[in-house]
Amino acid sequence: MSPIESSVDIARPPGDVFPYVTDPSRFGEWQAGVVSGHTDGEPAVGTRCVTTRRIGGADRTSTSEITEISPPTSWAMRGIDGPIRAVMKVSVEPRQNGEQSHVT
């Protein structure tokens, strides 16, 4: 399957952006269909994230595991159960002398 890629420039430094985009409890604020999300501990390689999404009119829960974390620049997860088993990678690049961020 081909990757889906999206990027956005945000007028905040990476130190502010990274914790926001990698916090599963905030996914619903910027990802359509997310009902809820949480982790089973502090973010680290191996930490699991449970996300519930509204898919086809029903709530579907899936679990992912953090495979990479290097604040404030990169974070990756892979799905390990549920209907969505995506491999996700987030990168946060500083722009404008560190005052802005480019998120992919």
C-alpha positions as CSV (number, residue, x, y, z in Angstrom):
1,M,0.0,0.0,0.0
2,S,1.2,3.5,-0.8
3,P,2.0,5.8,2.1
4,I,-0.3,8.6,3.0
5,E,1.7,11.8,3.7
6,S,0.7,15.1,5.0
7,S,2.6,18.1,6.3
8,V,1.8,21.5,7.8
9,D,3.7,24.5,9.0
10,I,2.9,25.7,12.6
11,A,3.9,29.0,14.1
12,R,5.2,27.4,17.3
13,P,8.6,26.0,18.2
14,P,9.2,22.2,18.0
15,G,9.3,22.0,21.8
16,D,5.7,23.1,21.9
17,V,4.5,21.2,18.8
18,F,6.1,17.8,19.5
19,P,4.3,17.0,22.8
20,Y,1.0,18.0,21.2
21,V,1.2,16.0,18.0
22,T,2.4,12.9,19.9
23,D,-0.2,12.9,22.7
24,P,-2.9,10.4,21.9
25,S,-5.4,12.2,24.2
26,R,-5.2,15.1,21.7
27,F,-5.4,13.1,18.4
28,G,-9.1,13.9,18.2
29,E,-8.3,17.6,18.0
30,W,-6.5,17.2,14.7
31,Q,-7.4,13.8,13.3
32,A,-10.9,13.2,11.9
33,G,-12.8,10.3,13.4
34,V,-10.7,9.9,16.6
35,V,-13.0,9.5,19.6
36,S,-10.4,8.9,22.3
37,G,-6.8,8.0,22.9
38,H,-4.4,7.2,25.7
39,T,-1.1,5.5,26.5
40,D,-0.3,2.9,29.1
41,G,2.6,5.0,30.5
42,E,5.1,7.6,29.8
43,P,6.1,7.9,26.1
44,A,9.0,5.6,25.4
45,V,9.9,2.8,22.9
46,G,7.5,0.0,23.8
47,T,4.8,2.2,25.3
48,R,1.3,1.2,24.0
49,C,-1.3,3.6,22.7
50,V,-5.0,2.7,22.6
51,T,-7.0,4.8,20.1
52,T,-10.7,4.6,19.4
53,R,-11.9,5.8,16.0
54,R,-15.4,6.2,14.5
55,I,-15.3,4.1,11.4
56,G,-18.4,3.3,9.3
57,G,-20.7,4.6,12.1
58,A,-19.1,2.3,14.8
59,D,-16.4,2.9,17.3
60,R,-13.3,0.7,16.6
61,T,-10.4,0.4,19.0
62,S,-6.9,-0.4,18.1
63,T,-3.6,-0.7,19.9
64,S,-0.3,0.7,18.6
65,E,3.2,0.6,20.1
66,I,5.8,3.4,20.0
67,T,8.8,2.2,18.0
68,E,10.8,5.4,18.0
69,I,10.8,8.6,20.0
70,S,13.4,11.4,19.9
71,P,11.9,14.6,21.2
72,P,11.4,17.2,19.7
73,T,12.0,15.8,16.2
74,S,10.7,12.3,15.6
75,W,8.2,9.7,16.8
76,A,7.0,6.5,15.2
77,M,4.4,3.8,16.0
78,R,3.1,0.6,14.6
79,G,-0.3,-1.0,14.9
80,I,-0.4,-4.3,16.7
81,D,-4.1,-5.1,16.9
82,G,-7.5,-3.9,15.9
83,P,-8.9,-2.9,12.5
84,I,-6.2,-0.3,11.8
85,R,-2.6,-1.5,11.9
86,A,-0.8,1.4,10.4
87,V,2.8,2.3,10.6
88,M,3.1,6.0,11.5
89,K,6.0,8.4,11.6
90,V,5.9,12.0,12.7
91,S,8.8,14.4,12.1
92,V,9.0,17.9,13.5
93,E,11.6,20.2,11.8
94,P,12.4,23.6,13.1
95,R,11.9,26.6,10.8
96,Q,12.4,30.3,11.1
97,N,15.3,30.0,13.6
98,G,13.4,27.5,15.7
99,E,10.3,29.8,16.1
100,Q,8.2,27.6,13.8
101,S,7.8,24.0,13.0
102,H,7.3,21.9,9.8
103,V,5.4,18.7,10.8
104,T,5.2,15.7,8.4
